[in-house]
Amino acid sequence: MAKAIHYTEFGGPEVLTLAEIDAPTPGAGEVAVRVEAAGVNPIDAKLRSGLRASDPITSPRRVGSDGAGHITAVGAGVDGFRVGDPVAFSGTTGAYATDVVARAADVVLRPAGVTAAQGAALGIPAGTAYQSLRSLGVRADDVLLVHGGSGAVGQAAIQFAALAGARVIATTSDARADRVRGLGADPVAYGDGLADRVRALVPDGPTVVLDAVGTDEALATSLELLADRSRIATIVQGARAAQLGIRAFSGGSPEPLTPQQLAWRAEAVPVALALLAAGRFSVELGEELPLADAARAHELLAGGARGKIVLVP
């Protein structure tokens, strides 16, 4: 038997329970993965609580989408994987588990030197950051303002933009300024006078903005600093984007991601894995908790814990 975290009603972290499940068997185009680490993402908690709308619960609902481990079985028609291969996966329902079945298209070989925890930390954060920057057309002549530079998406966005040659300004707390600076961005503190502090660094203002926090301050500052609203995007306040005239990538947006945007999100994982293996990308890991402590992981997430929290079966 395998084990997985699920819930049968919306609510607080306490609704998450560990249950035994049948060991999954891959079908055509799928692989089975023994999970060694599962990434804990904010969307997991939003869906669990009902804050992010989803279908009514009619059967136990699994949690999580990002993880890493090794291949235990390969389904019909799958090339490029063998039993025992170390891998990372994303977009896979029920990653909070000891074993999962994933579409082979959502699984990437994990290079030597990249840990399971690092691999599990990439899916949503790296995918969101990479796709957002590609959609916004960020390049070497840009000045990018990232709201929420110390979060997982913000940290990935800083690194991808810096690698592209762009200058990056990132909002953060004083306590997290060194982390943001170390990734290649100029940190600016949140709070009153934010726009003036950004202008002090770049008098002409940013040429592109990515909002990863969704606060009124972030949105107002973005609109004040950049007239071209087609180059302002939020990944949090999607429901307000059309009203503000800015772009939104998921984050509650009624507009689904395009096939190209979905392809960029998938592309981000192998790109980030290769950069990690080459020492050119950094993942800030937080606490590692046993799978059975998923509720505690969600409590830490709500409390603003530093680094990517991972569950270890």
Summary of the structure (lengths in Angstrom):
residues: 313
radius of gyration: 19.4
end to end distance: 13.3
largest distance: 60.9
contacts: 1104
relative contact order: 0.15
helix: 36%
strand: 25%
